[in-house]
């Protein structure tokens, strides 16, 4: 029987790199892993609504580098960098409160030029539309058209699950356009999950965006 695998994890070491980059052994490994999981959850909650496309963490014994990709960097940075300074202080305070090692925090904020081609931002846009009580079919159709308008995108697939349209029974709806080859290792597939919180319950959102195939340099030269 087939197994459902996360498309990002399926391609780790082939065309994708790890989102958390560090090396440790023994008790430090446990501490770093716990800190990374809690910090990622904290940042996702703290930065919700700021169109975050991805969070990456790099660390050594002295520094912790947090790399945030967003389509609205000005909202996070704030006037003359006040927002980024506040966020640094919040991260340090959060780690200290959890009794975890709080090294020097370095914050890198990158701008995403084409937000409609980033699966995490697209998933949040759908959640935002559903939370505003817009009809889910209209939200699906409009989002797919926006995503396919990008030149980089070759295909998109969006799945919703939950009590859609105010129904008394949960169900799933899906819309797909273009190609989404999930089993091809060289296919560059951006995948994200999101939750829309509605009065009747939570609606789960999954987004797959296919951006073409990735070859090594030798193949490109041919």
Number of C-alpha atoms within 10 A of each C-alpha: 3 4 5 7 10 11 19 16 12 15 18 13 9 11 17 14 12 13 13 15 12 15 12 13 9 7 8 13 13 12 15 18 14 12 18 18 11 13 17 15 10 15 16 14 10 12 15 11 13 17 22 24 23 18 16 16 18 17 19 14 13 10 13 17 17 21 17 20 18 25 20 19 18 16 14 20 16 13 10 9 11 11 15 21 14 14 18 16 12 15 17 17 13 17 17 13 10 11 11 14 15 19 16 15 17 14 16 12 18 15 15 19 11 12 20 23 24 25 26 23 25 28 27 24 19 25 23 17 17 23 15 11 12 13 13 17 15 12 16 21 14 12 20 21 13 12 23 18 13 14 9 14 20 19 20 25 19 24 17 23 16 20 18 22 15 14 10 10 9 13 12 13 14 14 13 17 16 13 15 20 15 17 11 13 16 17 19 22 27 17 19 22 15 20 19 21 14 16 8 13 13 14 21 18 23 20 25 24 30 23 20 17 14 14 12 9 8 7 8 8 7 5
